[in-house]
């Protein structure tokens, strides 16, 4: 993606006609939960592998054997079934199952943490938007108007230099506050988008 960055989009704030709490976001399928889901999938595969390894391999095949009595060759058919005596695979299955249970618990805990983080990010973004609207709206307009009147009054000799400097300083401080408020809102929105970003090809 290439092109000129439209900096005006950074000044766009959500509308004021939004009422009530933010709509809850399901963390399932988000990029933030993808790692925990991947760990659980790997643990599931480990359980299946441990159970598969517990089943003995059946070896069947032809063979040739020499008969010592007549020194003849005879074709025989062999069937080999290993019998696990000391290692029946139960320990491996138990360990894999424990790892699966742990991965599932961590996945559930991660989902709860992400859901709470999304809720907090939504509230932070809403609060930052309210602050930015106030700082970049009425407060900034009032400071701009006060500075404009002070400049006119100074040119006409109605105001002194101190009144003009005070109005200009207030305008500058209000502009900085508005910029900081807009930056805080954009950071909060970026954090929310990061938490709610969908994992590619998510199938959960």
Residue frames as qw, qx, qy, qz and C-alpha x, y, z in Angstrom:
[[0.000, 0.890, 0.456, 0.000, 0.00, 0.00, 0.00],
 [0.436, -0.077, 0.043, 0.896, 1.43, 3.35, -1.03],
 [0.009, 0.762, 0.431, 0.484, 0.21, 6.90, -1.27],
 [0.048, 0.448, -0.274, 0.850, -0.07, 10.12, 0.67],
 [0.263, -0.346, -0.799, 0.415, -1.19, 9.84, 4.28],
 [0.217, -0.667, -0.329, -0.632, -4.39, 11.73, 4.92],
 [0.255, 0.053, -0.632, 0.730, -3.60, 13.28, 8.28],
 [0.417, -0.255, 0.002, -0.873, -7.12, 14.65, 8.60],
 [0.747, -0.235, -0.568, -0.251, -8.42, 11.20, 9.49],
 [0.477, -0.041, -0.655, 0.584, -6.50, 11.45, 12.78],
 [0.131, -0.060, 0.279, -0.949, -8.80, 14.30, 13.80],
 [0.577, -0.241, -0.500, -0.600, -11.99, 12.30, 13.17],
 [0.197, -0.135, 0.770, -0.591, -13.86, 11.48, 16.35],
 [0.061, -0.362, -0.923, -0.117, -16.86, 9.16, 16.81],
 [0.233, -0.539, -0.340, -0.735, -20.25, 10.81, 16.72],
 [0.140, -0.184, 0.577, -0.784, -21.91, 12.08, 19.85],
 [0.722, -0.068, -0.077, -0.685, -25.19, 10.26, 19.07],
 [0.622, 0.078, -0.777, 0.050, -23.92, 6.96, 20.52],
 [0.534, -0.513, 0.280, -0.611, -25.71, 5.99, 23.72],
 [0.954, -0.232, 0.069, -0.179, -25.36, 3.10, 26.15],
 [0.566, -0.546, 0.577, 0.221, -22.43, 0.79, 26.76],
 [0.285, 0.523, -0.671, -0.443, -20.32, -0.55, 23.93],
 [0.930, 0.088, -0.157, -0.321, -21.36, -3.80, 22.31],
 [0.667, -0.490, 0.557, 0.068, -19.40, -6.73, 23.86],
 [0.523, 0.602, -0.552, -0.245, -16.86, -8.32, 21.55],
 [0.983, -0.136, 0.116, -0.046, -16.42, -12.09, 21.43],
 [0.203, -0.752, 0.585, 0.225, -12.68, -12.83, 21.79],
 [0.785, 0.073, 0.603, 0.122, -13.06, -16.11, 19.86],
 [0.681, 0.569, 0.330, 0.322, -11.19, -15.97, 16.59],
 [0.014, 0.990, -0.140, -0.022, -9.18, -12.90, 17.51],
 [0.620, 0.565, -0.445, 0.313, -5.49, -12.69, 16.83],
 [0.214, -0.619, 0.550, -0.517, -4.85, -12.23, 20.55],
 [0.799, -0.207, 0.445, -0.347, -6.40, -15.64, 21.30],
 [0.809, 0.457, -0.331, -0.166, -4.87, -17.46, 18.33],
 [0.251, 0.524, -0.768, 0.268, -1.70, -18.51, 20.20],
 [0.460, -0.193, 0.697, -0.514, -3.67, -20.04, 23.07],
 [0.861, 0.275, 0.131, -0.407, -5.89, -21.91, 20.60],
 [0.632, 0.555, -0.540, -0.020, -2.80, -23.17, 18.77],
 [0.048, -0.425, 0.821, -0.378, -1.30, -24.50, 22.02],
 [0.684, 0.009, 0.531, -0.500, -4.54, -26.34, 22.79],
 [0.834, 0.444, -0.160, -0.286, -4.63, -27.85, 19.28],
 [0.394, 0.545, -0.724, 0.155, -1.05, -29.09, 19.73],
 [0.325, -0.266, 0.771, -0.479, -1.96, -30.61, 23.11],
 [0.828, 0.205, 0.235, -0.465, -4.95, -32.38, 21.52],
 [0.729, 0.522, -0.432, -0.100, -2.68, -33.82, 18.87],
 [0.069, 0.496, -0.804, 0.323, -0.32, -35.04, 21.60],
 [0.629, -0.075, 0.600, -0.488, -3.14, -36.99, 23.25],
 [0.868, 0.392, -0.008, -0.306, -4.09, -38.62, 19.94],
 [0.503, 0.596, -0.621, 0.079, -0.47, -39.51, 19.27],
 [0.214, -0.385, 0.800, -0.406, -0.03, -41.05, 22.72],
 [0.771, 0.103, 0.449, -0.440, -3.15, -43.17, 22.24],
 [0.793, 0.527, -0.238, -0.194, -2.04, -44.24, 18.78],
 [0.276, 0.583, -0.739, 0.193, 1.39, -45.28, 20.08],
 [0.533, -0.271, 0.668, -0.442, -0.28, -47.47, 22.69],
 [0.909, 0.269, 0.134, -0.290, -1.70, -49.79, 19.99],
 [0.591, -0.371, 0.628, 0.345, 0.92, -52.46, 19.14],
 [0.405, 0.565, -0.473, -0.542, 2.18, -52.64, 15.55],
 [0.872, 0.090, 0.469, -0.111, 1.13, -55.84, 13.80],
 [0.103, 0.612, -0.651, -0.437, 3.85, -57.10, 11.44],
 [0.846, 0.217, 0.466, -0.143, 2.71, -59.67, 8.85],
 [0.382, 0.734, -0.449, -0.338, 4.83, -61.01, 6.02],
 [0.976, 0.174, -0.128, 0.007, 6.36, -64.02, 4.20],
 [0.245, -0.762, 0.599, 0.027, 9.73, -65.45, 5.06],
 [0.821, 0.317, -0.473, -0.042, 12.04, -68.32, 4.03],
 [0.577, -0.609, 0.505, -0.201, 13.40, -70.84, 6.53],
 [0.494, 0.413, -0.762, -0.074, 15.95, -73.62, 6.05],
 [0.907, -0.328, 0.020, -0.265, 15.01, -76.98, 7.53],
 [0.158, -0.688, 0.707, -0.045, 18.09, -78.40, 9.28],
 [0.749, -0.074, 0.647, -0.122, 16.90, -82.00, 9.08],
 [0.753, 0.435, 0.464, 0.167, 16.55, -82.14, 5.29],
 [0.341, -0.336, 0.272, 0.834, 18.48, -79.00, 4.35],
 [0.200, 0.569, 0.646, 0.468, 15.44, -77.88, 2.35],
 [0.018, -0.010, 0.093, -0.995, 14.02, -74.40, 2.06],
 [0.054, -0.578, -0.815, -0.002, 10.46, -73.77, 3.16],
 [0.072, -0.438, -0.146, -0.884, 8.23, -70.72, 2.74],
 [0.268, -0.460, -0.736, 0.418, 6.64, -69.59, 5.97],
 [0.115, -0.717, -0.288, -0.624, 4.18, -66.84, 6.91],
 [0.398, -0.135, -0.566, 0.709, 5.07, -64.79, 10.01],
 [0.277, -0.801, -0.310, -0.431, 2.83, -62.73, 12.26],
 [0.458, 0.012, -0.482, 0.746, 4.56, -60.56, 14.90],
 [0.340, -0.800, -0.300, -0.393, 2.54, -58.89, 17.66],
 [0.303, 0.297, -0.547, 0.722, 4.61, -57.00, 20.26],
 [0.538, -0.653, -0.530, -0.063, 3.11, -57.30, 23.74],
 [0.056, 0.659, -0.308, 0.684, 3.77, -54.25, 25.93],
 [0.700, -0.379, -0.570, 0.204, 4.62, -55.52, 29.36],
 [0.472, -0.353, -0.293, 0.752, 6.71, -52.82, 30.99],
 [0.033, 0.276, -0.069, -0.958, 5.47, -49.89, 28.88],
 [0.243, 0.510, 0.821, 0.082, 1.76, -49.97, 28.04],
 [0.155, 0.423, 0.333, 0.828, 1.58, -46.27, 27.14],
 [0.322, -0.778, -0.539, 0.007, -0.59, -45.23, 30.08],
 [0.439, -0.562, -0.107, 0.692, 2.02, -42.81, 31.43],
 [0.224, 0.020, 0.405, 0.886, 2.37, -41.09, 28.06],
 [0.155, -0.593, -0.634, -0.472, -1.41, -40.76, 27.70],
 [0.420, -0.744, -0.436, 0.282, -1.73, -39.42, 31.23],
 [0.384, -0.399, 0.071, 0.830, 0.97, -36.84, 30.62],
 [0.089, 0.210, 0.529, 0.817, -0.52, -35.78, 27.27],
 [0.259, -0.691, -0.636, -0.227, -3.99, -35.53, 28.82],
 [0.425, -0.674, -0.284, 0.533, -2.65, -33.38, 31.63],
 [0.273, -0.197, 0.271, 0.902, -0.98, -31.08, 29.11],
 [0.056, -0.447, -0.644, -0.619, -4.24, -30.87, 27.17],
 [0.355, -0.754, -0.545, 0.095, -6.17, -29.96, 30.34],
 [0.399, -0.538, -0.065, 0.740, -3.60, -27.30, 31.19],
 [0.175, 0.046, 0.456, 0.871, -3.71, -25.86, 27.66],
 [0.170, -0.614, -0.664, -0.391, -7.52, -25.74, 27.77],
 [0.396, -0.746, -0.397, 0.358, -7.46, -23.96, 31.14],
 [0.341, -0.369, 0.146, 0.852, -4.92, -21.44, 29.86],
 [0.071, 0.304, 0.601, 0.736, -7.02, -20.89, 26.74],
 [0.267, -0.745, -0.596, -0.133, -10.13, -20.19, 28.83],
 [0.428, -0.672, -0.193, 0.573, -8.18, -17.87, 31.13],
 [0.296, -0.115, 0.350, 0.881, -6.69, -16.04, 28.16],
 [0.037, -0.534, -0.647, -0.544, -10.16, -15.60, 26.64],
 [0.350, -0.806, -0.453, 0.150, -11.41, -14.04, 29.89],
 [0.430, -0.506, 0.044, 0.746, -8.37, -11.75, 30.09],
 [0.203, 0.123, 0.503, 0.831, -8.81, -10.64, 26.47],
 [0.147, -0.690, -0.637, -0.311, -12.53, -10.04, 26.98],
 [0.389, -0.787, -0.283, 0.385, -11.79, -7.86, 30.01],
 [0.396, -0.309, 0.253, 0.827, -9.03, -6.04, 28.14],
 [0.104, 0.399, 0.603, 0.683, -11.42, -5.33, 25.25],
 [0.264, -0.810, -0.522, -0.046, -14.03, -3.97, 27.66],
 [0.439, -0.665, -0.063, 0.601, -11.41, -1.74, 29.30],
 [0.332, -0.061, 0.431, 0.837, -10.15, -0.56, 25.90],
 [0.000, -0.624, -0.628, -0.464, -13.69, 0.29, 24.80],
 [0.339, -0.853, -0.351, 0.184, -14.24, 2.37, 27.92],
 [0.465, -0.486, 0.149, 0.725, -10.86, 4.08, 27.56],
 [0.257, 0.214, 0.545, 0.768, -11.55, 4.91, 23.90],
 [0.125, -0.768, -0.567, -0.270, -14.99, 6.31, 24.76],
 [0.418, -0.798, -0.186, 0.392, -13.58, 8.46, 27.57],
 [0.441, -0.274, 0.320, 0.793, -10.73, 9.68, 25.39],
 [0.164, 0.472, 0.600, 0.625, -13.18, 10.58, 22.62],
 [0.238, -0.866, -0.439, -0.015, -15.27, 12.62, 25.05],
 [0.467, -0.667, 0.042, 0.580, -12.19, 14.46, 26.30],
 [0.395, -0.018, 0.484, 0.781, -10.96, 15.08, 22.75],
 [0.068, 0.682, 0.592, 0.423, -14.32, 16.42, 21.62],
 [0.311, -0.895, -0.265, 0.177, -14.34, 18.89, 24.50],
 [0.497, -0.542, 0.219, 0.641, -10.71, 19.93, 24.05],
 [0.304, 0.024, 0.575, 0.759, -10.87, 20.28, 20.26],
 [0.008, 0.660, 0.659, 0.362, -14.35, 21.78, 20.25],
 [0.220, -0.919, -0.281, -0.169, -15.78, 24.41, 22.59],
 [0.601, -0.671, 0.055, 0.431, -12.60, 24.93, 24.61],
 [0.537, -0.030, 0.388, 0.749, -10.42, 25.50, 21.54],
 [0.146, 0.684, 0.478, 0.532, -13.04, 27.69, 19.86],
 [0.354, -0.906, -0.225, 0.049, -13.34, 29.83, 22.98],
 [0.595, -0.516, 0.195, 0.584, -9.56, 30.25, 23.24],
 [0.441, 0.262, 0.478, 0.713, -9.31, 31.14, 19.55],
 [0.027, -0.831, -0.415, -0.369, -12.05, 33.75, 19.89],
 [0.484, -0.830, -0.080, 0.264, -10.43, 35.23, 23.01],
 [0.581, -0.263, 0.322, 0.700, -7.09, 35.50, 21.21],
 [0.297, 0.522, 0.502, 0.622, -8.75, 37.12, 18.17],
 [0.203, -0.919, -0.301, -0.155, -10.45, 39.73, 20.34],
 [0.584, -0.671, 0.074, 0.451, -7.19, 40.38, 22.22],
 [0.540, 0.060, 0.393, 0.742, -5.31, 40.99, 18.94],
 [0.097, 0.721, 0.438, 0.528, -7.97, 43.42, 17.73],
 [0.406, -0.892, -0.198, 0.027, -8.07, 45.20, 21.09],
 [0.645, -0.437, 0.160, 0.606, -4.26, 45.42, 21.20],
 [0.413, 0.310, 0.413, 0.750, -4.13, 46.97, 17.71],
 [0.105, -0.778, -0.366, -0.500, -6.78, 49.48, 18.74],
 [0.149, 0.417, -0.453, 0.774, -5.05, 50.25, 22.01],
 [0.677, -0.482, -0.100, -0.548, -7.82, 48.84, 24.19],
 [0.939, -0.334, -0.023, 0.073, -5.70, 46.00, 25.60],
 [0.171, -0.832, 0.520, 0.089, -2.15, 45.97, 26.79],
 [0.459, 0.477, -0.743, -0.100, 0.63, 43.60, 25.82],
 [0.194, -0.198, 0.883, -0.378, 0.11, 41.46, 28.92],
 [0.689, 0.264, 0.408, -0.538, -3.54, 40.78, 27.99],
 [0.690, 0.543, -0.351, -0.325, -2.49, 39.83, 24.47],
 [0.241, 0.446, -0.855, 0.113, 0.29, 37.53, 25.67],
 [0.414, -0.060, 0.767, -0.486, -2.04, 35.92, 28.18],
 [0.768, 0.382, 0.165, -0.487, -4.66, 35.23, 25.47],
 [0.596, 0.562, -0.550, -0.162, -2.00, 33.83, 23.10],
 [0.010, -0.359, 0.893, -0.273, -0.55, 31.63, 25.85],
 [0.605, 0.103, 0.599, -0.515, -4.01, 30.30, 26.71],
 [0.767, 0.492, -0.125, -0.393, -4.65, 29.53, 23.03],
 [0.399, 0.535, -0.745, 0.002, -1.34, 27.72, 22.69],
 [0.226, -0.204, 0.866, -0.397, -1.98, 25.65, 25.82],
 [0.713, 0.258, 0.378, -0.531, -5.49, 24.81, 24.64],
 [0.692, 0.537, -0.391, -0.284, -4.17, 23.68, 21.26],
 [0.180, 0.423, -0.872, 0.171, -1.58, 21.44, 22.96],
 [0.456, -0.014, 0.731, -0.508, -4.30, 19.97, 25.19],
 [0.771, 0.403, 0.071, -0.488, -6.47, 19.30, 22.13],
 [0.548, 0.535, -0.633, -0.116, -3.59, 17.59, 20.33],
 [0.057, -0.293, 0.893, -0.337, -2.79, 15.47, 23.39],
 [0.623, 0.140, 0.529, -0.559, -6.45, 14.52, 23.73],
 [0.768, 0.480, -0.200, -0.373, -6.68, 13.50, 20.07],
 [0.353, 0.492, -0.793, 0.066, -3.45, 11.49, 20.40],
 [0.313, -0.154, 0.818, -0.458, -4.82, 9.72, 23.50],
 [0.759, 0.295, 0.269, -0.515, -7.99, 8.83, 21.62],
 [0.679, 0.537, -0.448, -0.222, -6.08, 7.50, 18.60],
 [0.111, 0.407, -0.876, 0.234, -3.86, 5.40, 20.89],
 [0.515, 0.015, 0.681, -0.521, -6.91, 4.01, 22.69],
 [0.787, 0.423, 0.018, -0.448, -8.59, 3.19, 19.39],
 [0.490, 0.543, -0.679, -0.064, -5.42, 1.49, 18.10],
 [0.159, -0.263, 0.878, -0.366, -5.26, -0.60, 21.27],
 [0.681, 0.206, 0.465, -0.527, -8.89, -1.64, 20.82],
 [0.737, 0.532, -0.262, -0.325, -8.31, -2.55, 17.16],
 [0.234, 0.496, -0.831, 0.090, -5.26, -4.60, 18.12],
 [0.361, -0.096, 0.819, -0.436, -7.25, -6.58, 20.67],
 [0.691, 0.378, 0.425, -0.447, -10.18, -7.19, 18.31],
 [0.337, 0.551, -0.606, -0.463, -8.14, -7.94, 15.18],
 [0.947, 0.072, 0.156, -0.271, -9.27, -11.22, 13.64],
 [0.493, -0.406, 0.714, 0.287, -6.80, -14.02, 13.13],
 [0.430, 0.418, -0.536, -0.594, -6.29, -14.97, 9.46],
 [0.626, 0.042, -0.722, -0.290, -8.30, -18.02, 8.45],
 [0.234, -0.220, 0.727, -0.607, -9.56, -18.42, 12.02],
 [0.650, -0.167, -0.607, -0.425, -11.73, -21.50, 12.49],
 [0.066, 0.073, -0.793, 0.601, -12.79, -21.70, 16.10]]
